[in-house]
Amino acid sequence: MGLRALSAGDAARIRRRRRRPCVILAASSRRFQKDGPWGYYTVDETARRYGACPDVETQDGEVAYANVPPAQESRYRDGVLPD
């Protein structure tokens, strides 16, 4: 396992270099949190195939989640989670 700090624009480099499944953990500092805005909801073609990105890059959560239905509580159903 390797850890590496990435900067803006590195997502394209990750897509080109990785040929096998991987996990990317993203974290941010709180340095500018009181002033905001704090980041972007980005558009990514792979995420788009799974319905996991906004239609346009934005810093507005309401815009980013505009196509996501509201959460609904439900009981656990056997078989929902993989073994």
N, C-alpha and C positions, 0 to 999 in steps of 0.2 A: 504494500500500500504506500502510496506517495502523497504528500501534501505539498501544495504549491500555492503561493499567492498569485492571484490573477488581477488584471486591471481591465478597465473598460475596453471592449472590443475583442477580448480573448475568447468569447463564445465561438466565433468562427474558427479559431485555431483549434479549439477542442473538437468541434465537429469534424474537421479535416483529419486530425491525428488519431482519434479513437476508433478502433475497428471492432471493439468488443464492448459489452455493457459496462457502464461505470456509474458511480454516484458522484454528484457534484453538490457539495455543501456550500451554500452562500451565506455570508454573514457581513454585517456592516457595523461601523462604529456609530456611536451616539453623538459624535462631535457636533453635528449641525442639527440635531433633532429638535431643538427648541424653535428654530427658525423655519425648517422645512423648505421646500419639499424634500422628501427623503429618498427618493429612488424612482425607478421606472417600472412599469408593467410593460415588458418588451414583447415584440412579435417574433415568433420563431416558427419556421415551417414544420419542424418535427412536432413541436407542442401543438401547433394548429391541427395536425392530423388527429390528435387525441382530444381536441376541444379544450386545450389547456393554456390558451393565450388570448389576449384581447384582439379585437379586429385592427386596432391601431395602437402604436406606442403612445403611452400616456403616463402621467403622474397622478391622474385622478382615479381613485378606486371605484367610484360609481361608474365611470366610463369603462374601466377594465372589466367589471363584473356585470355589465349591462345585460349580457346574454345568459347569465347564470340564474337558474330559478332559485327562489329562496329555500333555505334549508328547512326540512321537515323532520320532526322527531318520528322515530319508528322503533319497534321492538327488534331485537336481534333475531334473525332467521337462520336456522341451522343451514350450513352450506354456503353462506354468503362470503365468508373468508376462506382463503385457500388453506389447505392442511400444512 
